[in-house]
Amino acid sequence: MTHSITTPASHTKPFNEQASLQATSRLSKDDISKSKTKSKSAKAFKKVDMYEAVTNKIIEALEKGVKPWVCPWVKSSRGNGLPINFDTKKSYSGINVCLLWFAAFEAGFTSNQFLTYKQAQSLGAQVRKGEKGTNIIYYTNWEKENAEGEKENIPMIKSFTVFNIEQIEGLNIPEVAAIEEGSIFESLDHVEIFLKNTGAKITEQGASAFYRPSTDSITMPSRGRFSNHCDFYATALHELTHWTGAKHRLDRIKGSRFGSDDYAFEELIAEIGASFLMAELNVGGDVQHESYIASWLDRLKGDKRYVFKAASAASKAHQFLMGTQV
């Protein structure tokens, strides 16, 4: 049975407001309410296995033919396509990006900005009655004393609720012009600079795109073979995500065979990583890897942490490549 991870506006209290955020979401402590009161619904939700709930949401999306790691809104001239907190202006990361993108796709949101219920109130605004928020996650440590009397830190996953700013009344939201994308190939200077600054060896020749670990090089089809510039850049960013997996970088690629489960997992990492980069760089486009969806679904149904591991690896690749920029 699929567990919904949306929460009505009246049930928005998080479960452990004292905890600090770690790797999964680059949020400030202000993103989490300080209230210690827990509603009955919050206590009930606490019993839900968040790994299972999130995985079921991803399975639901893929079975509908939707890739939840693809940015659903038209990117704007201000900021990038990654979901951000309206108040702190900090980007969400890891699996939270996928959760917020899929929620936006389902609801038809055009904004990439979110707030907690209390953040909206602190800004003099109010979540509209009846609106349902999206539960996202963070990691914290639970301190426990073992049999020897020593303290141990046990990692735990927690959840809290955010709302898209289109669900909130009373916010002062500036007008933002959308970026128009042409149908012919047009070089994007900022993306060209990004590709160059990575230091990756990229050759344009032939009709296939791939990263070759033995030569540590990327081969791309010539630009004229792509229907538009966005698909070219999307493919290049996909291959760059593979490139980060080399032993002397993130040491992720272990020589998996084509068609194996490990190979499909690496393709999922590259898909999600490329989507994060495309959102960061305000680039549309698509990389066609529908042939892997059946394999991903099988693994997701058998391993509730599969997509968390993929999103975490993709987030590390995204951060590594952003760190190459001067």
BAGU-53273 format. One line per 4 residues: for each residue x, y, z of N, C-alpha, C. Coordinates in steps of 0.05 Angstrom, whole numbers. Example, Ala and Ser with C-alpha at 12.3 -4.5 7.8 and 13.67 -1.06 7.14 Angstrom:
// BAGU-53273
264 -114 156 246 -90 156 264 -66 156 ~ 257 -45 142 273 -21 143 258 1 157
***
This chain:
// BAGU-53273
17 -24 0 0 0 0 18 25 0 ~ 10 44 -17 26 69 -19 19 88 4 ~ 39 98 17 35 118 39 36 146 27 ~ 16 162 31 17 190 22 37 205 39
51 224 27 69 240 44 62 269 41 ~ 36 274 36 26 302 37 11 305 63 ~ 11 330 73 -1 335 99 -18 360 98 ~ -43 360 108 -60 383 108 -47 406 123
-56 431 116 -44 455 128 -47 456 158 ~ -68 443 169 -73 443 197 -55 424 213 ~ -40 407 198 -23 387 211 6 391 202 ~ 18 411 213 44 418 202 67 417 222
63 408 247 84 409 266 104 386 261 ~ 130 392 260 150 372 256 154 355 281 ~ 171 334 278 172 314 300 194 319 320 ~ 216 331 312 238 335 331 251 361 323
240 383 333 249 409 324 276 417 336 ~ 287 401 354 313 407 366 336 398 348 ~ 330 380 329 352 367 314 364 386 294 ~ 390 381 288 403 397 268 402 383 241
402 399 219 401 387 193 428 377 185 ~ 429 355 169 454 345 158 452 344 128 ~ 466 323 115 472 324 87 448 326 69 ~ 425 314 75 404 311 55 392 338 47
392 358 64 380 384 56 396 407 68 ~ 404 425 50 420 448 59 400 469 69 ~ 388 465 92 369 484 103 380 497 128 ~ 370 521 134 377 533 159 359 522 181
368 526 206 352 517 229 325 530 230 ~ 323 554 217 297 568 217 276 553 201 ~ 285 535 183 266 520 167 249 501 184 ~ 259 495 208 245 475 225 233 490 248
207 486 253 194 500 275 206 493 302 ~ 206 512 320 218 508 347 197 497 367 ~ 172 495 359 151 487 378 155 458 387 ~ 151 453 413 154 426 423 128 410 423
105 424 417 80 411 418 77 392 394 ~ 67 368 398 63 349 377 33 343 374 ~ 23 346 350 -6 339 346 -9 309 344 ~ -34 301 346 -40 272 343 -32 262 316
-36 278 295 -29 269 268 1 266 266 ~ 16 283 279 45 281 278 55 256 291 ~ 42 249 313 49 224 327 43 200 309 ~ 20 201 295 13 179 277 33 177 254
40 200 243 59 200 221 86 190 228 ~ 93 194 254 119 185 263 123 155 259 ~ 100 140 260 101 111 258 107 102 229 ~ 103 120 210 108 114 182 138 111 177
145 90 162 172 86 153 178 106 131 ~ 194 127 136 198 148 116 212 137 91 ~ 230 118 95 244 106 71 223 93 53 ~ 205 79 66 184 65 50 164 85 37
156 106 53 137 125 43 149 141 19 ~ 174 149 21 186 164 -1 190 146 -25 ~ 199 121 -20 204 102 -42 177 97 -57 ~ 156 93 -42 130 88 -55 121 112 -72
128 136 -63 122 160 -78 137 160 -105 ~ 162 152 -104 178 151 -128 168 130 -147 ~ 160 106 -136 149 85 -152 123 94 -165 ~ 106 108 -150 81 118 -161 86 137 -185
107 154 -182 113 173 -204 123 157 -229 ~ 141 139 -225 152 124 -248 130 107 -262 ~ 112 96 -246 90 80 -258 70 98 -273 ~ 70 124 -267 54 143 -282 69 154 -306
94 145 -309 111 155 -332 124 181 -326 ~ 126 189 -301 138 214 -293 164 208 -279 ~ 186 221 -287 211 220 -273 211 242 -252 ~ 210 234 -226 208 255 -205 233 271 -201
255 264 -215 280 279 -212 283 299 -235 ~ 261 304 -251 262 323 -273 248 348 -264 ~ 261 371 -267 250 397 -258 224 403 -273 ~ 201 407 -259 176 409 -273 167 437 -281
181 458 -272 172 485 -278 190 499 -299 ~ 179 519 -311 194 536 -330 214 552 -313 ~ 239 551 -319 259 565 -303 257 595 -308 ~ 265 610 -288 262 639 -290 289 653 -291
288 679 -295 312 695 -297 324 701 -270 ~ 310 695 -248 321 699 -222 325 671 -208 ~ 350 666 -199 355 640 -186 357 618 -206 ~ 355 593 -195 356 570 -213 332 552 -208
332 529 -221 309 512 -220 308 494 -196 ~ 329 494 -179 327 477 -155 307 489 -136 ~ 292 472 -121 273 484 -102 288 498 -80 ~ 278 521 -71 291 537 -51 271 545 -29
282 552 -6 265 563 15 261 593 10 ~ 236 602 9 230 630 2 242 649 22 ~ 243 640 48 253 658 69 284 659 70 ~ 296 635 71 325 634 75 341 636 48
326 630 26 338 630 -1 358 607 -5 ~ 358 587 13 376 565 11 362 542 -5 ~ 379 528 -21 368 507 -38 364 481 -21 ~ 343 466 -27 340 439 -17 358 421 -33
365 398 -23 383 380 -37 375 351 -34 ~ 390 333 -47 386 305 -45 357 296 -52 ~ 347 277 -37 320 266 -43 298 287 -41 ~ 303 309 -25 283 330 -22 278 344 -48
298 346 -65 294 359 -91 273 342 -107 ~ 277 316 -107 258 298 -122 230 300 -110 ~ 228 300 -84 201 301 -71 187 327 -78 ~ 201 350 -78 189 375 -83 183 379 -113
200 368 -130 195 369 -159 170 353 -166 ~ 167 329 -154 144 312 -160 118 325 -149 ~ 120 337 -125 97 350 -114 88 373 -132 ~ 108 388 -142 102 411 -160 89 401 -186
99 378 -196 88 366 -221 58 359 -216 ~ 53 345 -194 26 336 -188 6 360 -185 ~ 16 380 -171 -2 403 -165 -2 425 -186 ~ 18 424 -204 19 444 -226 32 470 -216
48 469 -195 61 494 -186 81 504 -207 ~ 83 530 -210 102 542 -228 126 554 -213 ~ 123 556 -186 145 567 -170 162 546 -157 ~ 188 552 -154 206 533 -141 211 541 -112
194 557 -100 199 567 -73 179 556 -52 ~ 189 549 -28 173 536 -8 178 549 19 ~ 158 545 37 160 554 65 147 534 84 ~ 157 534 109 142 519 129 118 536 137
99 524 151 75 538 160 83 562 178 ~ 101 557 196 109 578 215 125 600 202 ~ 141 592 182 156 613 167 136 632 153 ~ 116 620 141 95 637 127 83 656 147
75 646 171 63 663 191 82 685 200 ~ 108 678 203 128 699 212 131 721 191 ~ 124 715 166 126 735 145 99 750 141 ~ 80 745 159 54 759 158 36 746 137
41 722 129 25 708 109 11 684 121 ~ -5 670 106 -21 648 116 -25 627 94 ~ -20 601 102 -27 580 83 -57 579 80 ~ -67 577 55 -95 576 50 -108 552 63
-131 555 74 -145 533 87 -150 510 67 ~ -144 486 76 -148 462 59 -124 454 42 ~ -104 472 41 -80 465 25 -64 443 38 ~ -53 425 22 -37 403 32 -8 408 26
9 405 47 38 410 44 52 384 36 ~ 78 387 31 94 364 23 114 358 45 ~ 115 333 54 134 325 75 161 319 62 ~ 182 333 73 209 328 65 225 319 89
250 311 85 264 298 107 290 312 114 ~ 300 305 138 326 312 146 337 290 164 ~ 363 290 168 375 270 185 384 282 211 ~ 382 267 233 391 276 259 403 252 273
416 257 295 428 235 311 413 232 338 ~ 407 208 345 395 202 371 417 191 389 ~ 421 205 412 441 197 431 431 176 450 ~ 445 153 451 435 131 468 459 119 483
453 110 507 474 98 524 474 68 520 ~ 498 56 513 499 27 508 503 12 534 ~ 506 -14 531 509 -32 555 533 -25 572 ~ 554 -15 559 579 -8 574 577 20 586
554 33 583 551 60 594 562 82 577 ~ 571 75 552 582 95 533 559 106 516 ~ 562 131 509 542 144 492 547 138 463 ~ 526 131 449 527 126 420 508 144 405
516 153 381 499 169 364 487 151 342 ~ 461 149 342 447 133 322 433 151 302 ~ 440 150 276 428 167 256 398 160 253 ~ 381 181 251 353 177 248 342 196 226
322 187 212 309 204 192 284 217 204 ~ 281 243 199 258 257 209 244 271 186 ~ 220 282 191 205 295 170 193 321 180 ~ 189 340 161 174 364 167 160 373 141
142 391 143 124 398 121 129 426 110 ~ 130 428 83 133 454 70 110 458 51 ~ 105 483 44 84 491 25 96 508 3 ~ 87 503 -21 95 521 -43 83 548 -39
97 569 -47 87 596 -42 61 602 -57 ~ 54 585 -77 28 589 -90 5 579 -73 ~ 12 566 -51 -9 557 -32 -12 576 -9 ~ 2 599 -10 4 617 13 -6 645 4
-23 657 21 -33 683 16 -18 704 33 ~ -15 728 21 -3 750 37 26 753 34 ~ 39 738 16 68 741 12 73 763 -9 ~ 95 777 -5 104 797 -24 122 783 -44
111 775 -67 126 759 -87 132 776 -111 ~ 157 783 -117 164 799 -140 158 784 -166 ~ 151 799 -187 147 786 -213 174 777 -224 ~ 174 753 -236 198 742 -248 193 735 -277
210 744 -295 207 738 -323 218 710 -329 ~ 202 695 -345 211 668 -353 232 669 -374 ~ 249 649 -375 269 648 -396 258 634 -420 ~ 259 646 -443 249 633 -468 271 617 -480
264 593 -489 283 575 -502 277 572 -531 ~ 297 577 -548 293 575 -577 293 546 -586 ~ 285 541 -611 284 514 -622 309 507 -637 ~ 327 526 -643 351 520 -657 375 519 -637
397 506 -646 419 504 -627 431 532 -622 ~ 434 537 -597 445 563 -589 463 558 -565 ~ 488 565 -569 508 561 -547 501 578 -523 ~ 503 566 -500 498 581 -475 525 586 -462
533 611 -462 560 617 -452 566 607 -424 ~ 547 610 -406 552 603 -378 555 572 -375 ~ 541 557 -393 544 528 -392 570 519 -405 ~ 577 533 -426 603 527 -439 626 532 -420
625 553 -405 645 559 -385 645 538 -363 ~ 621 530 -355 619 509 -334 633 483 -343 ~ 626 475 -368 638 450 -378 669 452 -380 ~ 679 475 -389 708 479 -391 721 478 -363
708 491 -344 720 493 -317 722 466 -302 ~ 706 447 -310 707 421 -297 734 407 -302 ~ 747 414 -325 772 401 -332 768 375 -346 ~ 743 367 -351 738 341 -364 746 342 -393
757 320 -403 764 318 -432 739 310 -447 ~ 728 328 -463 703 322 -477 709 325 -507 ~ 703 303 -522 707 303 -551 680 299 -565 ~ 675 315 -585 650 313 -600 656 298 -626
646 273 -628 650 257 -652 631 233 -651 ~ 624 222 -674 608 198 -675 579 203 -668 ~ 564 182 -661 536 184 -656 527 175 -628 ~ 546 170 -611 540 160 -584 552 178 -562
538 179 -540 549 194 -517 556 174 -495 ~ 581 177 -484 589 158 -463 614 169 -449 ~ 617 160 -424 642 165 -409 658 139 -409 ~ 684 141 -417 701 117 -418 721 119 -394
718 102 -374 736 103 -350 765 98 -358 ~ 771 80 -377 798 73 -383 815 97 -393 ~ 802 116 -407 816 139 -417 807 165 -401 ~ 789 161 -382 778 183 -366 769 206 -384
753 199 -405 745 219 -424 715 215 -431 ~ 703 237 -440 675 237 -448 673 241 -479 ~ 657 225 -491 652 228 -520 623 236 -524 ~ 619 257 -540 592 267 -545 588 267 -575
563 261 -585 557 265 -614 561 295 -621 ~ 565 301 -646 568 329 -654 542 343 -648 ~ 543 369 -643 520 385 -635 498 384 -655 ~ 505 382 -681 485 381 -702 467 357 -701
474 336 -686 458 312 -684 435 315 -664 ~ 436 336 -648 416 340 -627 394 359 -638 ~ 369 353 -629 346 369 -639 347 398 -629 ~ 360 402 -606 363 429 -596 387 430 -576
395 454 -570 419 458 -553 414 447 -524 ~ 389 448 -515 384 439 -488 389 409 -485 ~ 381 393 -504 386 364 -503 416 358 -504 ~ 431 374 -519 460 370 -520 472 375 -492
464 397 -479 475 403 -453 466 383 -432 ~ 440 374 -434 430 355 -415 446 329 -416 ~ 453 321 -441 469 296 -445 497 300 -434 ~ 509 323 -440 536 329 -430 537 328 -399
517 339 -386 516 340 -357 512 311 -346 ~ 497 295 -360 493 267 -352 520 253 -353 ~ 535 256 -375 561 243 -377 581 254 -357 ~ 579 280 -351 597 292 -330 591 279 -303
566 273 -297 560 260 -272 574 233 -270 ~ 573 218 -293 589 193 -293 618 198 -288 ~ 629 219 -301 657 226 -299 666 231 -270 ~ 647 241 -253 654 245 -224 659 219 -209
650 197 -221 652 171 -207 679 158 -208 ~ 698 170 -223 724 158 -226 738 154 -199 ~ 756 135 -197 769 128 -172 783 152 -159 ~ 796 169 -175 810 192 -164 792 216 -159
766 213 -164 747 234 -157 729 224 -134 ~ 705 214 -140 687 205 -119 688 174 -115 ~ 703 161 -131 708 132 -129 681 117 -127 ~ 664 120 -147 637 109 -147 634 86 -167
647 89 -190 644 70 -212 663 46 -207 ~ 651 22 -206 666 -2 -199 668 -22 -222 ~ 668 -12 -247 670 -29 -270 647 -47 -275 ~ 622 -37 -270 599 -54 -274 593 -59 -303
582 -83 -308 576 -92 -335 551 -78 -345 ~ 550 -73 -372 526 -61 -384 502 -80 -379 ~ 480 -69 -370 456 -86 -366 454 -97 -337 ~ 475 -94 -321 475 -105 -294 460 -85 -276
453 -95 -251 439 -77 -232 456 -53 -224 ~ 482 -58 -221 500 -36 -214 502 -15 -236 ~ 501 -25 -261 502 -6 -284 477 11 -284 ~ 453 -2 -280 428 13 -279 428 33 -256
440 25 -234 441 43 -211 458 68 -217 ~ 481 64 -231 498 86 -239 483 104 -258 ~ 467 93 -276 451 109 -295 430 126 -280 ~ 419 115 -258 400 130 -242 414 153 -229
438 148 -218 454 170 -206 459 192 -227 ~ 467 184 -251 473 204 -272 448 219 -280 ~ 425 206 -282 400 219 -288 393 241 -268 ~ 394 233 -242 387 252 -221 408 274 -219
434 267 -221 455 287 -220 453 307 -242 ~ 447 298 -266 444 316 -289 421 335 -285 ~ 399 324 -273 376 341 -268 382 363 -248 ~ 398 356 -227 406 376 -208 423 398 -221
441 390 -238 459 409 -252 443 426 -272 ~ 424 414 -286 407 429 -305 391 450 -290 ~ 381 443 -267 366 462 -251 384 485 -241 ~ 408 478 -233 428 497 -223 436 517 -246
438 507 -270 447 523 -293 425 535 -310 ~ 400 530 -302 377 540 -317 377 529 -346 ~ 379 503 -348 379 490 -374 356 469 -374 ~ 341 469 -396 320 448 -400 333 424 -412
318 410 -429 329 387 -443 322 361 -430 ~ 329 339 -444 322 312 -435 344 292 -443 ~ 348 272 -427 365 250 -434 347 225 -434 ~ 346 211 -457 328 188 -459 340 163 -447
329 155 -424 338 130 -412 314 114 -402 ~ 292 114 -417 268 100 -409 273 70 -406 ~ 293 60 -421 298 31 -420 306 21 -392 ~ 315 39 -375 323 31 -348 300 32 -327
278 43 -335 256 47 -315 247 21 -303 ~ 244 0 -319 235 -26 -308 254 -36 -287 ~ 280 -34 -293 301 -43 -274 299 -26 -249 ~ 296 1 -252 294 18 -228 270 11 -211
248 5 -224 223 -2 -209 227 -28 -193 ~ 240 -48 -206 246 -73 -192 262 -68 -167 ~ 284 -52 -170 301 -47 -147 288 -30 -126 ~ 272 -11 -134 258 6 -115 238 -11 -98
225 -30 -111 205 -46 -97 219 -66 -78 ~ 245 -72 -83 259 -91 -66 277 -78 -46 ~ 282 -52 -49 301 -38 -31 291 -10 -26 ~ 280 -5 -2 267 21 3 288 43 6
313 37 8 334 58 10 348 63 -17 ~ 340 49 -38 353 50 -64 354 79 -75 ~ 331 92 -75 330 120 -86 344 139 -68 ~ 344 135 -42 359 152 -23 389 151 -30
399 127 -34 428 123 -40 434 136 -66 ~ 417 133 -86 422 145 -112 421 176 -111 ~ 401 187 -97 399 216 -94 423 227 -78 ~ 432 213 -58 455 222 -43 480 223 -60
485 201 -76 508 200 -94 506 222 -115 ~ 482 227 -125 478 248 -146 483 275 -134 ~ 475 279 -109 480 305 -96 510 310 -92 ~ 525 289 -85 554 291 -82 567 298 -109
557 285 -130 568 291 -157 562 320 -165 ~ 538 329 -159 530 357 -165 548 376 -150 ~ 552 371 -124 569 389 -108 598 388 -117 ~ 607 364 -125 635 362 -135 639 379 -159
620 377 -178 623 392 -203 620 423 -199 ~ 603 430 -180 600 459 -174 626 469 -161 ~ 640 451 -147 665 458 -134 688 462 -153 ~ 685 453 -178 706 457 -198 706 484 -211
685 499 -206 682 525 -219 699 547 -205 ~ 712 563 -221 729 584 -210 714 610 -204
***
